[in-house]
Amino acid sequence: MKDLVPPQSADWLAVETTLKNILASYGFEEIRFPIMEFTQVFSRSIGDVTDIVQKEMYTFDDRNGDSITLRPEGTASCVRAVLEHNLLHQRAQKLWYMGPMFRHERPQKGRYRQFHQLGVECLGLAGPDIDAELIFLTAKIWRAFNLNSLRLELNSLGTSDERAQYRNVLSSYLEDFRGELDDDSLIRLEKNPLRILDSKNPDLKNVIAGAPSLLENLGEESKDHFHKLQALLDSAGIAYVINPRLVRGLDYYSKTVFEWITDELGAQGTVCAGGRYDGLVEMLGGKATPAIGFAMGLERFIELVASGADSDQSNADIYLLGADERFSGVALNLADTLRDGLPGKRIQVHCGGGSMKSQFKKADRSGAKVALILGGQEIESGEVTIKPLRSDEKQISVKQSECVGALSALT
């Protein structure tokens, strides 16, 4: 688990603000739910054969003896909250959330035991059009951050009945390789052999590559849904690769699944992943409801954004300084006036006294483009001296009442 300190916290805030604006432009609304749930919310929805439930969840008994788990992902919590508050009554829901998740994994670059996700969920919509819109939305995010290195992989897992039939076909195939399967895969072979296709064990690569494809075992309705999704992506010029081995790591997925992958982050290349989970609402006690969503790991995403961006270590745009004893009173009032007149600008007032030389050093270290000097002479005359710090432009003096207009041209 890691602390987030300046200036990285400013980078996070900027990314989060852009993401929220994009989500709002697509008509999504924010939902917030607790970081803890009753354990059965996750064990029932994620699947008791998954690594998350078996090995990674932070689970404990509270003082009442109830089993509580720190949320390892957001979809199950979101569905629980939607059902508890009856949000599906006569309307579909398009929701997003952002915040920390917890898994006891082996820490590595881009993956921590407390990590942060953006989650987007659509409940109550069954057609391939909403599948396509979510993928359009993710593509919009990549364009907003000038990310060109991501590729889209698609698959369809079909319905639960189709997966059950495929499970028999896959189990028969894998039985011939029982001696090559690792311990985790042997457990999955008995309970959920599709999860073996998600194995990261390199020794099983050839076994998995030779497995029969689920796409060949889909029914007509599932094939039609998948073909229509592809047509919508084709019409928008969104490139994709069909990956029949893409099954995702959670048991509640059905039909469409997708991942956006990059080669710029080493082994942890999946930046965003999701798909349909049409059976999850019913599994958690609601009526049968179609649903689809995706999650994006913010640590990995922000690392990817930072790798292609110029570093900006500044924490101020304008720095006010002065050695006169009246400085603080005048400067604090002028700074608030500037904040009203120059929205979005970071304005810092020097505090703690010191010589003008030391104050200019701090102004320079702040990264500010401009210093505003309020010495005794300026205070007497009601003026302020504007000194550019990052260019060769000459300093000027203006009335304090004209400062907003003068700074608009400089910053």
Disulfide bonds with the S-S distance in Angstrom:
none
